[in-house]
């Protein structure tokens, strides 16, 4: 692999911040690479296979074996937990790679090296290196009558190659969908992390929590350390079964480690955690919601498992630094003031319920306008029912995604749950959010929440940045 420009945050001469994709000279080429990726079958239609990704990785020299891996799956909280794990590892002086999905504004966000989104230069350079091998794989599989590599399969390979090229000390890898046949599963996770498992992607993962958990348990590899959030009994049974079959240890929140307390604070919360090997008191977490406190608890247990086999306590000051500098864009993120505008990527009922609970516990708004769009493969009714108790009104729209439910159809679902006076339909997101801002400005304790679709959240962040909503 050719060496590409580094963006190591610890370099005193590096003044970039996350989101500064540094090299405008490569902007056009990076856009062309992304366009090439988009020509492949999209993420909405993943293929239940590993052989294509494995074959391409073999031709590339198996870059995913160049570093240890922490592998994360679950239904909700995967990205936030991944970002906390990565931040904790970096606070310990390790050079990290992180793969998450989807992105909010720019594809570079998905591949993070040492805390920064991959530069355009490295994105282009590594793609140039791997593209011939992906084409070879495509040709081999097409000759067998099988489809070529998909968007996510190709992006996963690009991330693994970029991490090897960096190089990194450890990779934090978030599963795209499921686990067993997800393309990230060609990597062998030294630690397998399970965020809460609930119903989602039922057409592809199964119609019951047990079936979904069985698919997700496929990331457990022989002799791995497994750490899990609290799970429903049927999900936990599947994880325990897979751990036993792989002769892996399993530690579960509530027994092996736990959240001791969480208190609302300015800009987030203060938490105390009993880890696998140590206790960590009065740690500031700059995120809102009890679910984020539990994600932090899971992240600490995962890092304890990775750094000391779950038997050595972490340094309290390093934990404090790692969590204080962790971010989770698009998750209860304030993107506007005067009026307050928050975005949250809740896209299933479980996530929507966590959002509603956090809004009631961490904020004191009198009324909230929910601007909502939902993708067609999601449980729109369940999402709306979870949000209805905290919504004074719904502004129903659709995101730019071709999978978004048309606003008229989504409005019918919302009307079944809430009153007609509280439901307003808009043909464009911009019209919906501007009307919500106008409404919120009429009273001092009103707010706007944008949710239901990660695509919609990305559009909101872009618009807020462009128009300077946050003072």
Secondary structure as GFF3:
##gff-version 3
##sequence-region A 1 471
A	DSSP	three_ten_helix	24	26	.	.	.	ID=ss1
A	DSSP	alpha_helix	27	38	.	.	.	ID=ss2
A	DSSP	three_ten_helix	43	45	.	.	.	ID=ss3
A	DSSP	alpha_helix	51	59	.	.	.	ID=ss4
A	DSSP	three_ten_helix	63	65	.	.	.	ID=ss5
A	DSSP	beta_strand	68	73	.	.	.	ID=ss6
A	DSSP	alpha_helix	78	91	.	.	.	ID=ss7
A	DSSP	beta_strand	96	99	.	.	.	ID=ss8
A	DSSP	three_ten_helix	107	110	.	.	.	ID=ss9
A	DSSP	beta_strand	111	113	.	.	.	ID=ss10
A	DSSP	beta_strand	116	117	.	.	.	ID=ss11
A	DSSP	alpha_helix	120	143	.	.	.	ID=ss12
A	DSSP	alpha_helix	151	166	.	.	.	ID=ss13
A	DSSP	beta_strand	170	174	.	.	.	ID=ss14
A	DSSP	three_ten_helix	183	186	.	.	.	ID=ss15
A	DSSP	beta_strand	191	194	.	.	.	ID=ss16
A	DSSP	alpha_helix	202	205	.	.	.	ID=ss17
A	DSSP	alpha_helix	209	216	.	.	.	ID=ss18
A	DSSP	three_ten_helix	217	219	.	.	.	ID=ss19
A	DSSP	beta_strand	225	228	.	.	.	ID=ss20
A	DSSP	alpha_helix	233	245	.	.	.	ID=ss21
A	DSSP	beta_strand	249	252	.	.	.	ID=ss22
A	DSSP	beta_strand	258	265	.	.	.	ID=ss23
A	DSSP	beta_strand	268	274	.	.	.	ID=ss24
A	DSSP	beta_strand	279	285	.	.	.	ID=ss25
A	DSSP	alpha_helix	290	308	.	.	.	ID=ss26
A	DSSP	alpha_helix	316	324	.	.	.	ID=ss27
A	DSSP	beta_strand	333	336	.	.	.	ID=ss28
A	DSSP	beta_strand	340	343	.	.	.	ID=ss29
A	DSSP	alpha_helix	349	362	.	.	.	ID=ss30
A	DSSP	beta_strand	367	372	.	.	.	ID=ss31
A	DSSP	alpha_helix	380	388	.	.	.	ID=ss32
A	DSSP	beta_strand	393	396	.	.	.	ID=ss33
A	DSSP	alpha_helix	407	417	.	.	.	ID=ss34
A	DSSP	three_ten_helix	420	422	.	.	.	ID=ss35
A	DSSP	beta_strand	423	425	.	.	.	ID=ss36
A	DSSP	alpha_helix	429	441	.	.	.	ID=ss37
A	DSSP	beta_strand	446	451	.	.	.	ID=ss38
A	DSSP	alpha_helix	454	467	.	.	.	ID=ss39
###
